Amino acid sequence: MRRTNRILPVYSADISGVCSALYELGGMTVMHDASGCNSTYTTHDEPRWYSMDSMVYISALSELEAVMGDDGKLVRDIVDAAKNLHPRFICMGGTPIPMMMGTDFKGIARMIEKETKIPTFGIATNGMHSYVQGAGEALRQIAVRFCPSGEELWGMAGEGAHDVLHGAPAGSRGTRLRVNLLGATPLDFSLTGNVAGMKAFLASHGMETLSCWAMESSLDEMRLAGLADVNLVVSAAGIPPAMELERKYGTPYVVGTPVGRRAALRLAGLLRLGAGTGKSRSLFAGGNGHRDPSDGPSGGPWGGSVDLGLTGLPEDLSGEHILIVGEQVIAGSLRCSLREDLGAGDIHVLCPTEGGADLAEPGDILVWDEDEAIAAMEKSTVVIADPLYRQVCPGDGRQVFVDFPHEACSGRMYHDRMKPFVCGV
């Protein structure tokens, strides 16, 4: 049976992506499902659960309520909780049972918002998609509901916002570009210092981190995202809010994660180029396998020490057939670094989450099933993937498997093997 996993794990679901993206923003997130989904999320998908409080709840949907379609109890419970907790916003997310019930999340959200006067939105997640889709939509909703119009933003931020909103060239307002990091959640970056590394990367290139969507930034900081000169999309979950901020403010965005040396240096150049031209760009050059010459030269291998957080990676990659398994933006950025820093040639990406053809190269696998994934790994001489993928790789010694633990795949099982992989300079 195609599209069915017998051995390989599935990645965190869309509802976990919603909860992860909104975790630090002071809102109340409600999973509409029977008891159990919340413990799955907190046990496997949320490393902040034991060190940081957040209002993540479950509706405890009963069988009778599911059969009768009783939404009244859900509304009453959320309203009562909101009156006691006073969240900044309320978000509801669905699971397979509400999907089968045909739950109208938008309608329920309007009812709750009318009664509580608290911004409320519903996201029709259903557990059939990965965390990328849920997190991306949650962050887009933040941009829709909380980022003010251009004129309102001007009033909130004072005169300094006027040039931003009315087309003054980037750099004429000061020497430091202002950048939002979009798509940062522990599901992709864990708590190993990657977010701090990305901020350090921007600072080392004369750029200021305006806000990080959504780790280590408050909702109030994110509301001022329209003041940025350019946005940096560091994972696929950052693409929906990037597109919304571009629509609302005209802010261009650049897709790529600062990994390695040459690729990270080129990414910094793309940020300056995007801010200067007002055009969005990608580290991956449109998925055709060739970079835009205006991105700047990549040259040959770096020749120096490059720390990618990958233990056991062969020193000579020139003749290897490499497969990277993971989230598309991070995996694609890693591919750029392996080529430009270490001289690798034949590299493909297997994306087990939602991915876009515009960020892919020929031979990448976006729509896949387990048999197709296993076949691709068997053909590769080097596989870079979460350790759970070891069980389907040949054990005859002719293949090198490099551990690249992914929170959204194996949860906290391999935290002791997780290392920072972004470039901080």
C-alpha positions in Angstrom: 0.0 0.0 0.0 1.5 3.3 -1.1 1.8 6.4 1.1 1.7 4.2 4.2 4.6 3.9 6.8 5.3 0.5 8.2 8.8 1.2 9.5 9.8 4.9 9.2 8.3 7.4 11.7 5.9 10.1 10.7 6.7 13.7 11.6 5.0 15.9 14.1 1.4 16.7 13.1 0.0 20.1 12.1 -1.7 20.6 15.4 1.7 20.3 17.1 3.0 22.9 14.7 0.3 25.3 15.7 1.1 24.9 19.4 4.8 25.2 18.9 4.6 28.4 16.8 2.3 30.1 19.4 3.9 28.7 22.6 5.7 31.9 23.8 3.2 34.6 22.7 0.9 34.7 25.7 -2.2 33.2 24.0 -4.3 30.3 24.8 -4.2 27.4 22.3 -6.9 24.7 22.5 -6.6 21.4 20.7 -10.1 20.1 20.0 -9.9 16.4 20.6 -10.3 13.7 23.2 -7.8 13.6 26.0 -4.4 12.4 24.9 -3.2 14.7 22.2 -1.9 17.2 24.7 0.3 14.6 26.4 1.6 13.5 23.0 2.5 17.1 22.2 4.2 17.9 25.5 6.0 14.6 25.7 7.4 14.3 22.2 7.2 17.7 20.5 7.8 20.5 23.1 11.2 20.8 24.8 10.1 24.0 26.5 7.3 22.4 28.5 9.3 21.9 31.7 11.0 25.3 31.7 8.5 27.7 30.4 4.7 28.1 31.1 2.2 28.3 28.3 -1.5 28.0 28.0 -1.9 24.9 25.8 -5.1 22.9 26.6 -7.3 20.2 25.1 -11.0 20.3 24.9 -11.5 16.7 26.1 -14.1 16.0 23.4 -16.4 13.1 24.5 -17.9 10.5 22.3 -21.4 11.8 22.8 -20.3 15.4 21.9 -18.7 14.0 18.8 -21.8 12.1 17.8 -24.2 15.0 18.5 -21.9 17.7 17.2 -22.3 19.7 20.4 -20.1 22.8 19.9 -21.8 24.7 22.7 -19.8 23.0 25.4 -16.5 23.9 23.6 -17.6 27.5 23.4 -18.6 27.6 27.1 -15.4 25.9 28.3 -13.1 28.3 26.3 -15.0 31.4 27.4 -14.9 30.4 31.0 -11.2 29.6 30.8 -10.4 32.9 29.0 -12.2 34.9 31.7 -10.0 33.4 34.3 -6.7 33.3 32.4 -6.9 36.6 30.3 -4.9 35.4 27.3 -3.6 37.8 24.6 -5.5 35.7 22.0 -7.3 32.4 21.6 -6.4 29.8 19.0 -8.3 26.6 18.3 -6.8 23.7 16.3 -8.4 20.5 15.1 -7.6 16.8 14.9 -9.1 13.9 12.9 -12.3 13.8 14.9 -13.3 17.4 14.4 -12.5 17.0 10.7 -15.0 14.1 10.5 -17.5 16.1 12.4 -17.2 19.0 10.0 -16.4 21.5 12.8 -16.7 25.1 11.8 -13.6 26.6 13.5 -14.0 30.0 12.0 -17.7 30.2 13.1 -16.8 29.1 16.6 -14.0 31.6 16.8 -16.4 34.4 15.9 -18.7 33.3 18.7 -15.9 33.2 21.3 -14.4 36.5 20.2 -17.9 38.2 20.4 -18.4 37.0 23.9 -14.8 37.5 25.3 -13.6 40.5 23.2 -10.3 38.6 22.9 -8.9 38.1 19.4 -9.8 34.5 18.4 -9.0 32.4 15.4 -9.4 28.8 14.4 -7.1 26.7 12.3 -8.7 23.7 10.6 -5.8 21.3 11.3 -6.7 17.6 11.0 -3.6 15.6 11.9 -3.1 14.6 8.3 -0.4 17.1 7.5 3.0 17.8 9.1 3.9 20.5 11.6 5.1 22.7 8.8 1.6 23.4 7.5 0.2 24.0 11.0 3.1 26.3 12.2 3.0 28.2 8.9 -0.7 29.0 9.2 -0.4 29.9 12.9 2.3 32.4 12.1 0.4 33.8 9.2 -2.6 34.3 11.5 -0.4 36.3 13.8 0.6 38.6 10.9 -3.0 38.9 9.8 -4.5 39.6 13.2 -1.8 41.5 15.1 0.4 43.3 12.6 -1.3 46.7 12.1 -1.7 48.5 8.8 1.1 50.7 7.5 -0.3 53.9 8.8 -1.2 52.4 12.2 2.4 51.0 12.5 3.7 54.5 11.7 1.8 55.9 14.6 2.9 53.2 17.0 6.6 53.4 16.1 6.9 57.2 15.6 8.7 59.1 12.9 11.3 56.4 12.3 8.6 54.2 10.7 7.7 56.8 8.1 10.7 56.1 5.8 10.2 52.4 6.1 6.5 52.6 5.1 7.0 55.1 2.3 9.8 53.5 0.3 13.1 55.1 1.5 16.0 53.0 0.3 17.3 50.4 2.8 20.4 51.7 4.5 19.5 55.4 4.2 17.8 55.2 7.6 21.0 53.9 9.3 23.8 51.5 8.8 22.1 48.4 10.2 19.5 46.5 8.3 16.5 45.4 10.3 15.5 41.7 9.8 12.7 39.4 11.1 13.6 35.8 11.5 10.6 33.8 10.3 9.9 30.1 10.9 12.0 29.4 14.0 10.4 26.7 16.3 12.0 24.0 18.4 10.6 21.4 16.0 13.2 22.4 13.5 15.9 24.2 15.6 15.5 22.6 19.1 17.1 24.4 22.1 20.7 23.9 21.2 21.6 27.5 20.5 20.6 27.7 16.8 18.3 30.7 17.4 21.1 32.6 19.2 23.4 31.5 16.3 21.1 33.0 13.7 20.9 36.3 15.6 24.7 36.3 15.9 25.0 35.7 12.2 22.9 38.8 11.5 24.8 40.9 14.0 28.2 39.8 12.5 27.0 41.1 9.1 25.8 44.5 10.5 22.1 43.5 10.7 19.7 43.8 13.6 17.2 41.1 14.6 13.9 43.0 14.9 11.9 39.9 15.9 12.1 36.1 15.8 8.9 34.3 14.7 8.4 32.6 17.2 11.1 32.0 19.7 12.6 34.5 22.1 10.3 37.3 20.9 7.1 38.7 22.4 3.9 39.3 20.6 4.5 43.1 21.0 7.9 42.8 19.2 6.3 40.7 16.4 3.6 43.4 15.9 6.4 45.8 14.8 7.6 43.3 12.1 6.6 45.8 9.4 9.5 48.0 10.4 12.0 45.5 9.0 13.9 46.1 5.8 13.9 42.4 4.8 12.7 39.1 6.3 14.7 35.9 6.5 12.7 32.7 6.1 14.7 30.0 8.0 12.3 27.2 7.5 9.3 26.4 5.4 7.0 27.4 8.3 8.2 30.9 7.7 6.9 31.2 4.1 3.2 31.9 4.9 3.9 34.8 7.3 6.6 36.1 4.9 4.1 36.3 2.1 1.6 38.0 4.3 4.1 40.6 5.5 5.1 41.2 1.9 1.4 41.7 1.0 0.8 44.0 3.9 4.0 46.1 3.9 5.8 45.2 0.7 8.7 43.7 2.8 10.8 41.4 0.6 12.0 38.1 2.0 14.9 35.8 1.5 14.6 32.0 1.9 17.6 30.2 3.5 19.2 29.1 6.7 22.7 30.4 7.6 24.6 27.1 7.4 28.4 26.7 6.8 30.6 29.5 5.5 30.2 30.3 1.9 26.5 29.7 1.7 25.9 31.8 4.9 28.1 34.6 3.4 26.0 34.4 0.2 22.8 34.5 2.3 24.0 37.7 4.0 24.5 39.2 0.5 21.1 38.2 -0.6 19.6 39.9 2.5 21.3 43.1 1.5 20.3 42.7 -2.1 16.7 42.0 -1.2 16.5 45.0 1.0 18.1 47.2 -1.6 15.9 46.0 -4.5 12.7 45.2 -2.7 12.6 41.8 -4.4 12.3 38.5 -2.6 15.1 35.9 -3.2 16.1 32.4 -2.4 19.4 30.8 -1.5 18.4 27.9 -3.8 18.0 29.9 -7.1 14.5 28.8 -8.0 15.1 25.1 -7.7 16.9 24.7 -11.0 20.2 23.6 -9.5 22.0 26.8 -10.6 22.5 30.0 -8.7 21.7 33.4 -9.9 25.0 35.1 -10.9 23.9 38.2 -9.1 24.0 36.3 -5.8 27.8 36.5 -5.9 30.5 33.8 -6.6 30.7 30.7 -4.5 34.2 29.6 -5.6 35.6 26.2 -4.7 35.7 24.5 -1.4 36.2 26.7 1.6 39.4 24.9 2.6 39.1 25.9 6.3 37.3 24.5 9.3 33.5 24.3 8.8 31.3 23.2 11.7 28.0 21.9 10.5 27.2 20.0 13.6 27.5 16.7 11.7 29.7 14.0 13.4 31.1 11.4 11.1 30.8 13.3 7.8 33.5 12.1 5.4 36.3 14.6 4.7 36.2 14.0 0.9 32.7 14.3 -0.5 33.6 14.9 -4.2 32.7 11.4 -5.3 29.9 10.7 -2.9 26.1 10.3 -3.7 24.6 12.2 -0.8 21.0 12.2 0.4 19.8 14.7 3.0 16.5 13.9 4.8 14.8 16.7 6.5 12.8 20.0 6.4 13.2 21.5 3.0 14.8 24.9 3.7 17.3 23.6 6.3 18.2 20.6 4.1 18.5 22.8 1.0 20.8 25.2 2.9 22.9 22.3 4.1 23.2 21.1 0.5 24.5 24.5 -0.5 27.1 24.4 2.3 28.3 20.9 1.4 28.8 22.0 -2.2 30.3 25.4 -1.6 32.3 24.7 1.6 33.3 21.0 1.1 33.2 20.5 -2.6 30.4 17.9 -2.7 28.7 17.3 -6.0 25.8 14.8 -6.2 23.3 15.8 -3.5 19.6 15.3 -3.3 17.0 16.2 -0.6 14.3 14.0 0.6 11.6 16.2 2.2 9.2 14.2 4.5 7.2 17.3 5.3 5.4 19.7 3.0 7.8 21.1 0.5 7.6 23.4 -2.6 8.8 22.7 -6.1 10.2 26.2 -6.3 12.8 25.3 -3.6 13.6 21.9 -5.0 16.2 20.6 -7.5 15.8 17.8 -10.1 15.9 14.5 -8.3 14.7 15.8 -5.0 11.8 13.8 -3.5 8.9 15.8 -2.2 5.8 13.5 -2.6 7.1 10.2 -1.4 6.1 7.0 0.3 8.2 4.7 2.5 9.3 2.4 -0.3 10.5 5.3 -2.4 12.3 6.8 0.5 14.1 3.5 1.4 15.1 3.0 -2.3 16.6 6.5 -2.4 18.6 5.8 0.7 19.9 2.5 -0.6 21.3 4.2 -3.7 23.2 6.8 -1.6 26.7 6.4 -0.3 26.2 9.1 2.4 22.8 9.6 4.2 22.3 12.6 6.5 19.2 12.1 8.5 17.6 11.6 11.9 19.0 8.5 13.6 15.6 6.7 13.3 16.3 6.4 9.6 19.3 4.1 10.4 17.0 1.1 10.6 16.2 1.1 6.9 19.8 1.8 5.7 22.1 -1.0 4.5 24.3 -2.3 7.3 27.0 -3.7 5.1 29.5 -0.9 5.7 29.4 0.5 2.1 27.3 3.5 3.3 28.1 6.3 5.7 25.1 7.3 7.9 25.5 10.7 9.5 23.2 11.5 12.5 21.2 14.8 12.1 18.6 14.5 14.9 15.3 16.3 14.2 13.0 17.3 17.0 10.0 16.9 14.8 11.0 13.3 13.9 12.4 11.7 17.0 11.4 14.1 19.7 13.8 14.2 22.7 15.2 10.7 22.0 18.5 12.0 20.6 18.9 15.3 22.4 22.3 14.3 23.6 23.4 14.1 19.9 21.9 17.4 18.8 24.4 20.1 18.0 24.1 23.7 16.7 24.2 23.6 12.9 23.7 27.3 12.0 26.6 29.6 11.3 27.0 32.4 13.9 29.5 34.5 11.9 
